[in-house]
Structures are given as structure tokens and as C-alpha cells.
Amino acid sequence: MSVATLTTVVDEKATAVYSVVLKDENAVAVPLASLTSLILTYYDVATGAIINGRNAQNILNANNCTFGATNGTLTWTLQTTDTVNLSGVPFELHAALIKWQWAGKVGTHTVNFFVRNVEKI
């Protein structure tokens, strides 16, 4: 199951919270007990550079992420090291690919973050 790509803006070197409900092929929230894996890859779109070491990183209630027991809600608390602006351009595009597995099936979700370059940080 794949979820549409979303885009949001975050300020450089700021913390932020992103949440999404992960659903199965029937649009039903996937419960924690059904998950066999939940991983995150987070990178700069222009260069492909991995950000903050988040390359196929386990986020199943780990690495600043929590997953609701029954409601399928994944919450990621982005750290200041996640919201770096590598190039210094006014808005730098980062992508987070979330992949989950349950019952022999795979789901994906992509979210894009425009990291706003905030002067004098």
C-alpha cells in the first residue's frame, strides 16, 4: 500500500513533529502487533545525501519515532540535526521514505520537507 506524497515546510535547525496514519490495502489502520518492520530513509533530494544517518533506519518505537498500539499512528519528532539546510538555498527539499511490513505485505509513504534557510543560524 502506498500513501500519497505530502509536502510541508520546516525551519532550519528547528524541531518539528510529523504524524501519519499507516493503513493496509483496505484503508484500515495497521496495528502495532501486526508490524514486522518500520524503517525510514531521509535524504536531500538534490544530492541524494542521507541526513542525520537515517538510511533504512529502524523507527519502530525507536529513533525519535513512536507508533500507536492500535490506531496506526506514526509520530516522528524531527531533531535539529534532521532540519539542516545543506546547501544554503532559501528552501532545500528533503524527502522521507517510510516503509512498513505486515503479514507479508509492504506499504510505503513519502513526505517532503522544504527546509527553510533561516538567516544567521
Buried (B, 14 or more C-beta within 10 A) or exposed (E): BEBEEEEEEBBBBBEBEBEBBBBBEEEEBBBBEBBEEBBBBBBBEEEEEBBBEBEEBEBBBEBBBBBBEEEBBBEBBBBEEBBBBBBEEEEBBBBBBBBBBBEEEEBEBBBBBBBBBEEEE
